[in-house]
């Protein structure tokens, strides 16, 4: 029992959990429970009354609602690391910043080169730019103490900036028609959050109440509702009035829900790709190739190239006790897009079946290729 408890509490377990629910979704969609799976995704859930009622299928409550809590955690982690943690010193963050830039630019270029002639396909240019931090760190932890701790810190830092880049991309490129009235409500909520922070209020229900209103207003505004999570995080105080840690406490209480419940549930409702009617040619379509090559090749090449140039031009330093061979292995793991790529895919193509869902299958293929190859490569190099 103690061994099971240690495994569940380890950093490896969240990655294993994501893999399990991914294969479970594929099993449900393709083997025995397709009707139950589809019925589960389409269950209508409503909140409110009369004209103030918000009604959505459960898959959208997860993709628009629960995932906002994931973005809240990203925002809290980013704020803490910049103000108190390892990102406080600009010299220590130069390398992951450049790596994250390369890991977004090169995959986007690869996807664009392959799909530039297809206007609708080009909506997915940002799909291969994301990294799934839980999955990537889970694979890294499988290698134990064979990998220097400085490399783990680099991967975590890069993933934070990678997620920040994803947030900016979503805000700029995946925003629908804007509602001015809803944006005014958003602004009022932001002002209220500002005053809560200014007066150092650390009573969480106030932030929850305003956060829910902000989320609904963001949902109705045309700007993606998940950004509400990031905005709320910016106004959570670092400490209480008597200087006790507050923000980090909120992060830790939410993070266990994110890694053990929200992300696995998100993977389950989004990874159910129907493979039975899919033609082999779909896997070799321009969109699928753009995603697979962008994630599997573009991420590792982009992260390594930009990091290498930053080191050579002396604007960044190599992590301690790390060789270039080991460093390249970490770059391979950044090709695990998974939940973040699936999320952007849903925004880009609105879960359309125009590509026979080969776009989502391509994300799974590229992520597992990066995970398996990265693990084998690092294991061989570590010897």
Residue, then its C-alpha position, 0 to 999 in steps of 0.5 A: x500500500x505504501x508503494x502505491x501511495x508513493x507512486x500516486x503522489x509522485x510526479x510520474x503519476x499524472x503523466x501515467x493518468x493522462x495516458x490511461x484516460x487517453x487509451x480508455x477514450x479510444x477504447x470507448x469510442x472504438x470497441x464497446x461503449x461508443x453509444x455510452x461515450x457519445x451520450x456522456x459527452x452530449x449530456x446537457x447541464x444547465x445553470x441559472x433560470x429563464x433568460x439567465x440560464x446557461x446550458x451546454x453539453x458536458x464536453x463544453x463545460x469541461x473544455x470551457x469551464x474546468x479547463x479555465x481552472x487549469x489556466x488559473x493554475x498556470x497563471x498562479x504558477x507564472x506569477x509566483x515564479x516571476x516574483x518569488x521563484x526561479x524566474x525572478x532572475x532574468x539570467x536564469x530565464x533567458x534560456x527557457x524564454x528563447x527555447x519556448x520561442x523556438x518551440x513555437x516559431x519553428x512548428x508553426x512555420x512547418x505547419x504553414x509551409x505544408x498547409x499554406x494553400x488551404x485556408x481552413x486548414x491554416x486555422x490550426x497553425x498554432x496546434x503544434x506550438x504547445x507542450x503538455x507539462x504534466x505528460x512531459x514531466x511524467x516521462x522525465x520522472x520515469x528516468x529518476x536521478x539519471x537526469x540532472x535536476x537543472x534539466x527538470x527546472x529547464x523543462x518546467x520553466x520552458x513549459x511555463x513560457x510555452x503556456x504563456x505563449x499559448x494564452x497570448x495566441x488564444x487571446x489574439x487569434x482564437x477570439x470570436x465576434x466581440x460583444x461590447x456589453x459583455x466586455x464592459x462586465x469583464x472590465x468591471x470584474x477586473x476593477x473589482x479584482x484590482x481593489x480586492x488585491x489592493x486592499x489585500x483581501x485573502x478571503x477566497x469566496x470573494x475571488x470565486x464569486x467575481x471569477x464566476x461572473x468574469x468567466x460567464x461574461x468572458x464566455x459571452x464576450x467572444x474572448x475565450x472564457x479560459x482567459x478568465x482563469x489567467x486574469x484572476x490569477x494576476x490579482x491573487x495576493x502573494x501573501x496575507x496581511x500578516x505575511x503568510x504565503x497565500x498565492x502558493x497555498x491557493x495554487x497547491x490546493x487547486x493543482x491536485x484537482x487539475x492534475x488528478x481530475x481536470x486534465x485526465x477528464x479533459x483527455x478523456x472527452x477529447x481523445x476519443x477519436x473514431x478510428x474505424x471509419x478513418x482512411x489511412x490517407x487521412x493520416x497523410x493529409x496536409x493537416x495531419x502531417x503539419x501537426x505530426x512534423x510540427x510537434x515531433x520535429x519542429x518542437x525539438x529542432x526549434x527549442x534546441x536551435x534557439x537555445x543553442x544560439x542564445x548560449x553561443x551569443x552569450x545571452x543565456x547559459x547552459x544548465x549546470x552539469x548538463x551535456x548537449x546530448x542530454x539537453x537535446x533529449x529534453x528538447x525531444x520531450x517538448x514535442x508532447x503537445x497532447x492536452x494543450x494541442x487538443x485544446x487549441x485544435x478544438x478552438x481552431x476547427x470547432x471539433x469539426x469532422x472535416x478531416x475525419x478527426x485525423x487532426x486529433x489523431x495526429x496530436x496523439x501520434x506526435x505526442x506518443x512518438x515524442x514521449x517514447x523517442x525522448x525516453x529511449x534517447x535520454x535513457x541511452x544518453x544517461x548511460 
